[in-house]
Amino acid sequence: MKGWAKAVGVGVLGASAVWSASAGLVSDPAGAASEPAPPWRLVGLPKQKLPLTRYRVVSTEGGRAIEIDAQGSYGNLVHEWATPVKATQLSWRWRIERDNPQTDLRQKSGDDHAAAVCVLFDHPLEAIPFFERQLLRLARVFSGEDLPAATLCYAWDPRQRAGTVLDSPYTRRVRWLVLRGSDEPLQSWRREQRDLREDFVHLFGDESRNLPPLKAVLVAGDADNTLGRSLALVGDLALQ
């Protein structure tokens, strides 16, 4: 159960996060607030003993951003909706300040990342292969959480080639798309503009060609499997 919760960013450690209200469906992670503020919350694993990843608002040459400081830690900043919402475009800017060379998204032992932006979809159960559907139902019962049936995570991963698609080593309900890879210089800002429909079909088109509504968006960095250290920045997050 820990592996599934880690993979989809769901847990029971509730806390406010460092986002403030702005136009659009989701607020910018580095808005006007300097202290934690809803609707974002910091989420860890049930009965987590390792420290939570640290998120704070910082000022950079490109403007305000969220600093993601993972030191042998785990924890995601999550924005959920009571009712799933429809959206087709997601944009943000990010950079890696300090890489954790021990990460490897293909292995459970290395399943950490300096920076990820994930979208959790309200994917219908009937679209999922039978065996995985039963596993998801059991996971929902035992966790007490409405675990998403499809999660798309965008990664900056210096050990993979840009464009690489990976299943989470914990569950195929979480799939990775590496946007910035081994040929990308670190400590440099990059902007992303993603078509959610196109990316969903690219990663989950074996199950559905229709873009489901969104249950949540999260920003994450962790180092609980490798017990390493990474530092990253994310800003200008917008969803339309």
C-alpha positions in Angstrom: 0.0 0.0 0.0 2.9 2.3 0.7 4.1 1.9 -2.8 0.8 2.8 -4.4 0.3 5.8 -2.1 3.8 7.0 -3.0 3.2 6.5 -6.7 0.0 8.6 -6.8 0.9 11.2 -4.2 -2.0 10.3 -1.9 -1.6 10.2 1.9 -3.2 11.3 5.1 -0.8 14.0 6.4 -2.7 17.2 5.8 -1.2 20.6 5.9 -1.6 23.9 4.0 0.6 24.6 1.1 2.3 27.7 -0.4 -0.2 28.7 -3.0 -2.5 31.7 -3.3 -5.7 32.4 -5.2 -5.3 33.5 -8.8 -7.2 33.4 -12.1 -7.8 30.0 -13.7 -8.6 26.5 -12.3 -5.5 26.3 -10.2 -3.4 29.0 -8.3 0.2 29.7 -9.1 2.6 27.9 -6.7 4.5 31.2 -6.2 1.7 33.7 -5.9 1.4 36.5 -3.5 1.4 34.4 -0.4 4.6 33.9 1.6 3.2 31.5 4.1 1.2 28.2 3.6 -2.3 28.8 2.3 -5.2 26.7 1.0 -6.4 25.2 -1.3 -3.0 23.4 -1.7 -2.0 21.0 1.0 1.1 19.1 1.9 0.5 15.3 1.7 2.7 12.6 3.0 2.4 8.8 3.5 0.3 7.2 6.2 2.4 6.9 9.4 5.3 8.4 7.6 8.5 8.4 9.7 10.9 10.1 7.3 10.8 13.9 7.1 8.5 15.7 4.7 10.0 17.4 1.6 10.3 21.1 2.2 8.4 23.6 0.0 8.9 27.3 0.3 8.4 30.5 -1.7 11.6 32.1 -2.9 12.5 35.0 -5.1 14.6 34.3 -8.2 15.8 36.2 -11.2 12.8 35.0 -13.1 10.4 35.9 -10.3 8.8 34.1 -7.4 8.9 30.3 -7.4 8.5 27.3 -5.2 11.7 25.7 -3.9 11.5 21.9 -3.6 14.1 20.7 -1.1 14.2 16.9 -0.8 16.6 15.5 1.8 15.8 11.8 2.4 12.2 13.0 2.4 8.8 12.5 0.9 5.8 14.8 0.5 3.7 16.4 -2.3 1.9 19.6 -2.7 -1.6 18.7 -3.9 -4.5 20.7 -5.2 -7.7 18.6 -5.2 -11.2 19.5 -6.4 -14.4 18.2 -4.7 -15.9 17.7 -8.2 -13.5 16.8 -11.1 -12.9 19.7 -13.5 -12.3 19.9 -17.2 -9.0 21.3 -18.4 -6.9 20.8 -21.5 -3.7 23.0 -21.0 -1.1 22.9 -18.3 2.0 25.2 -18.2 4.8 26.0 -15.8 8.5 26.8 -15.6 11.1 24.9 -13.7 14.8 24.2 -13.1 17.0 21.7 -11.2 19.4 23.4 -8.8 20.9 20.2 -7.4 20.5 16.7 -8.9 20.3 13.5 -6.9 22.4 11.1 -9.0 21.0 8.0 -7.3 17.5 8.3 -8.7 16.1 5.8 -11.3 12.4 6.0 -12.1 12.6 2.5 -13.5 13.3 0.9 -10.1 11.6 1.0 -6.8 14.9 1.5 -5.1 15.6 4.7 -7.2 12.0 5.9 -7.5 12.8 9.5 -6.4 12.8 12.7 -8.4 14.0 16.3 -8.0 10.9 17.8 -9.6 7.7 16.4 -11.1 4.3 17.9 -12.0 1.5 15.4 -12.0 -2.2 15.4 -13.1 -4.6 12.9 -11.5 -7.5 12.0 -13.7 -11.0 10.8 -13.0 -10.5 7.9 -15.4 -13.4 5.4 -15.5 -12.9 2.0 -14.0 -14.4 0.2 -16.9 -11.5 1.5 -19.1 -8.9 -0.3 -17.0 -7.9 -3.9 -17.7 -9.7 -6.4 -15.4 -6.7 -7.4 -13.2 -5.6 -3.8 -12.6 -9.1 -2.8 -11.9 -9.4 -5.3 -9.1 -6.1 -4.2 -7.6 -7.2 -0.6 -7.7 -10.5 -1.5 -5.9 -8.6 -3.3 -3.2 -6.1 -0.4 -2.8 -9.0 2.0 -2.4 -10.6 -0.2 0.3 -7.5 -0.7 2.3 -6.2 2.9 2.0 -9.6 4.5 2.6 -8.6 6.9 -0.2 -10.3 7.5 -3.6 -7.0 6.6 -5.4 -7.0 7.9 -9.0 -7.3 5.4 -11.9 -4.8 7.3 -14.1 -2.0 9.7 -13.1 0.2 11.4 -15.6 3.5 12.7 -14.2 5.9 15.0 -16.1 9.5 14.6 -15.0 12.8 16.3 -15.3 15.2 13.4 -15.1 18.9 13.7 -16.0 19.2 9.9 -16.3 16.6 9.4 -19.0 16.3 10.8 -22.5 13.7 13.5 -23.2 10.5 11.9 -24.5 11.0 8.7 -22.5 7.7 7.1 -21.2 7.8 4.9 -18.1 5.3 3.1 -15.9 5.8 3.6 -12.2 7.6 0.6 -10.7 4.8 0.5 -8.2 1.7 0.6 -10.5 0.7 1.1 -14.1 -1.9 3.5 -12.9 0.9 6.1 -12.8 2.9 6.8 -15.9 5.8 9.1 -16.5 6.7 11.4 -19.4 10.3 12.7 -19.2 10.2 16.3 -20.6 13.8 17.3 -19.7 16.4 14.6 -19.8 20.0 13.7 -20.0 21.0 16.4 -22.6 19.4 19.2 -20.6 21.7 21.6 -18.7 20.9 22.0 -15.0 20.5 25.4 -13.2 18.7 26.8 -16.2 15.0 27.8 -16.4 12.8 25.9 -18.9 9.1 26.6 -19.7 6.6 23.9 -20.5 3.2 24.2 -22.3 1.4 20.8 -22.3 -1.7 19.7 -24.2 -3.3 17.3 -21.7 -5.4 15.6 -24.2 -2.5 14.8 -26.4 -0.3 13.6 -23.5 -3.1 11.5 -22.0 -3.7 9.7 -25.3 0.1 9.2 -25.6 0.4 7.6 -22.2 -3.1 6.0 -21.7 -4.3 5.7 -25.2 -4.3 1.9 -24.8 -7.2 2.4 -22.4 -9.1 5.4 -23.7 -8.8 8.1 -26.4 -11.0 10.5 -24.4 -9.5 13.0 -21.9 -11.1 12.5 -18.5 -11.8 15.3 -16.0 -9.1 16.2 -13.5 -9.3 15.1 -9.8 -6.1 16.9 -8.7 -2.8 18.4 -9.7 0.4 18.1 -7.7 4.0 19.3 -7.6 6.6 17.0 -6.0 10.1 16.2 -5.2 11.3 13.3 -3.0 14.3 11.3 -1.9 12.9 8.7 0.5 14.1 5.7 -1.4 17.6 6.8 -2.2 18.0 8.9 1.0 19.8 11.4 -1.2 19.4 15.2 -1.7 17.9 17.3 -4.5 16.9 20.9 -5.0 14.5 22.3 -7.6 12.3 25.3 -8.4 8.8 25.4 -10.0 6.8 28.5 -10.8 4.1 30.1 -13.0 1.9 27.0 -12.8 -1.3 27.5 -14.7 -4.2 25.2 -15.7 -6.8 26.0 -18.4 
